[in-house]
Amino acid sequence: MCRSDYHIHSEFSGDCEEKLELIFESAIKKGLKEVAITDHLDLDYPGNKKMFDLNFKRYIEILKEYRDKYKGRLEIKIGLELGLQPHLKDDKFLNEILSSKELDFIIGSTHCVEKKELDKDEFFSEKTKDESHKLYFDEVYKNIRAFNGVSVCGHLDFVKRYGKKYFKDHRKINYPVHGEAIDKILKVLIRKEMGLEINTSGYRYGGSDSTPNEYILRRYSELGGKIITLGSDAHRSEDIGEGLDKACKLLKNCGFNSYSIFNKKQVQFKKIN
């Protein structure tokens, strides 16, 4: 149903060692027609500020070489996953990246809240679960308002992956409680012609749903949102394309007839068969 994976990491990401050639060969073997490499660039990442640095010039050069090498076998799009933080909105380098003509696609993700890493769990201390989730959605809202040039908002409701140290039911978000905050995010995305991604990694990490889940996808559709990509968030070649067909079925159930792909930051729509 879907043969485009728009969230893949490689050896250029600080948390991944997978070789690009292995990624592309795996994608072809699995029948994918198109992939977007979206390696991490998180400036001023708390705890380890160099963890998600990226040699942008070298990254572009190498991906162009592979794009030419695989021409006719696999469509390779040059993307990035940018870690957004409100205090970086005027950063010169980050804004140069956002306006770069070398990129096909940019995921804007919120990995940190109030300069704290979500995956270290300290962010959740001395707060209720709802308080933590509210702060997360508020931070996402600030980020998507602050930055231009982003193609899609990455893994919205990503916060549910973390907080296990403090909450046994950390994977459960009370969506109606946060409905107003979620609507604010979705309305800004639609106004700025940014999209959402369906990130299927939640299925691999022991969850029962995608990121974002059905509640948010249905609300996005009700508000008139149309731009939506699908990505595995793979850090290993064997995970490429996993969950995409399941996500396509979910899209149809939520009222969407198409998913999105990008070329030079311009959106195109592919009908869901």
N, C-alpha and C positions, 0 to 999 in steps of 0.2 A: 504493500500500500504506500509506504514512504521509502524512498531510496536516497534520502539526503540526510546526513548526520552533520549538524551544525554546532557541535560542541565537543571538540577532541583536543587532548593535550599530548605533547610530545616531549622529547629531551630538552626542549627550550624552556619548559616550565620547571620551576624550582622543586616541585613535588612529583616529578615524573622523569623516567629514564628511557622511555620507549623511543626506538629509532623510527624516523619518519618512513623509511622504506617498509618496515614491518607494518606500520599503520596503513599505508596505501595498498599493500598487497592483501592485507586482511580485508580491507573495504571492498576490493575487487572480488575476492573469494566469496564474500557474503552477498554479493549482488548489488552493492551500492553504486549509484551513478555519480554521486557528488558528495564531497566532504568539505567542511571548513575547519582548518586548524586554528584553534583559538587558545594559544598559550597565554599563561598568566603574565600580567604586568600590574603589580600592586605597589605603588609608591608609598613610602613611609609606613611600611607594614609593621605593626607593633610587635615587639619582642625580637624580631629579626628583620631589620629594614632592608637587607639585601636578599632576603629569601626569594622574592618574586620580581627581582630586577630582570631586564631583558635587553639583550643586544639587538635593538630594533633593526638597525641597518643590516646586520648579518642574517637575522631572521627573515627579512624580506628577500634578500639575495638567494638564500637557500630554498625558500618556498617557490620562488620564481623558477629556479632550476628544476625542481620536481614537477612543477606545473607543466613545463615544456616536455619533460621526460615522459610524463603519463598522458600527454595529450592524445585523445581518441580512446583512451582506456578508462580514465577517471577524471572528472572535473574537480580540480582542487581550488578552493577559495582561500584567500589569505585573510585571516581574522585575528582577533585578539579578545581575551577576556580581561577587561580592565577592572581592577578593584577600586571602587569609588568611595571617597570620604569627603564630607562637606568642606573640610578645611583646605582641600586641594583644588578647589574650584578655580583658583587663579594661577595654578602652577603652569609655567610656560611650557615645559616639556610635555606635560599631560595634554594640554590643549593643542600642541602641535601634532601629537599622535591622533587626537580626536578629529583633526581636520586633514589628516594625511590622505593623499590620493592613491597611495599604494595599497590601501586596505579595501577589501570587499565588504567587511562585516565586523561589527564591534558589539560584544556583549558587555553591558555595564552591570557589575555585580556588587552587592554589599556583603563583604566578608567580615567587616569589623563594625562595631557600634560604639560610639563615644571613645574611639581609639583603643578599643579592646577587642581581642580576637574572640570570635564566637566559639571556635573549636577548642579553646582552652578552658571553657566553662566558667572562668572567674567572672565573666560579664553577668552571669545569672545569680551571683551571690547577693544576699540581702534584698532580694526582690521576690515578689510572687511571680508565678509563671505568666500571668496576664500582664503584669507590669513589664516584664522582660520582652514579651512579644510586642507590646505597644511601643516600647522604645525602638525595637527593630523596625517596625513598619514606619515609624516617624523618621528614622534615619534613611530608609529607602526613599521616602517622599522627598526629603531634603536633597538627596543625591540626584534624583531624576529631574528635579527642578533646576539644579545647579549646573548640570552638564548638558552640552549640546553635541551632536555627532554620534550619539549612541544609537545602534540599530535596534537592540532589544534589551529589556530588563532581564537580567539573569536570575534563574531559579528563585522567583518570588515565593516566599514562605520557607526559604532555606533554613530559617532559624529553628525549625522543628527537628533538624538533625542533631541539635546540641542541647545541652542542659540536663543530661542524664544524671549527672552528679547530684543535682538538686531536686529533680522532678522525675518520679517513676513513669509518669505518663507524658514525658517531654515531647513525644511525637504528635500529641493531640493539641491542635490550636482551636480555641473557641472562636471560630470565624464570625459568627454574628456579633460577638462582643467587639471585634475589630473591624466590623463591616464598614464603618464610616472612614476609617483610616485607609482601608483597602480601596474603597471607592475613590478617595482622593488621589491615590497613586495611579489607578487605572485611568482616571479622567485626564491627568497630566500626560500620561503616555499617549493617549489618543490625540490630545490636542497638539502634542509635539511630533506626532507621526512616528513615535517609537513603538516597538512591539513588545510582546512577551515571548519567552521561550518556554516550551515544555521540556523540562529536564528529567530524563528517565532514570537517573542514577539512584533515586529513592528506592526503586524496586530492588536494586543490587545491595543497598545498604540496610536491608531488613525492613523497609517501610512497605506499606500496602498501597501507596499512591504515588503519583508523580509530584514534581515540584514546579509550578504550583499545583494544587489539587483541584478537584472538580468544582468546588465552590467558587474559587477565583476565576476559573476559566468560564464558567457559566455567566458570572457577573460581567466579565470582560466582553463577552458576546452580547449580553443584554444592553450594555452601554454603547455598543457599536464598534468595538474593537475588531480588527481584522488581521493585523500583522502578527503572525505567530510562527516561530521556528521550532524544530524538534532536534534535540541533541542528547547524546548518551552520556556526555561528560566523562568519556573514557580516558583513563590514564594507562590502560593496557590495550594492546591491539585486539585481544580476544573479546573485549567489551564493546568494541565499535559496533554501532547499529543496534545494540541490545535495547529492547523495549520500544523501538520506533513504531512498529505496527500496532502495538497496544496503545500507544499515545495517539495514533491516527484514529483508532476506534473511539477513544475518549473525546477527541476533537469533534467527531461527527455527532456524538451523543450530546455535546455541549452546544450544538448549533452551527458549527463551522463546516464549510464545504471545501475549504482549501487550506494549505499551509504555505509558508513563505520561504523563499530563497533570496539571496542577494548577489548583486554584481556591482562592484564599484560603489557600494553603499546604497544602491537603488533596489528597492524591493520588487520582487516578482511573485506571482501567485501560481501555485501548482494545485490542480484539482485533486481531491482525495477520491480515489477510485473505490 
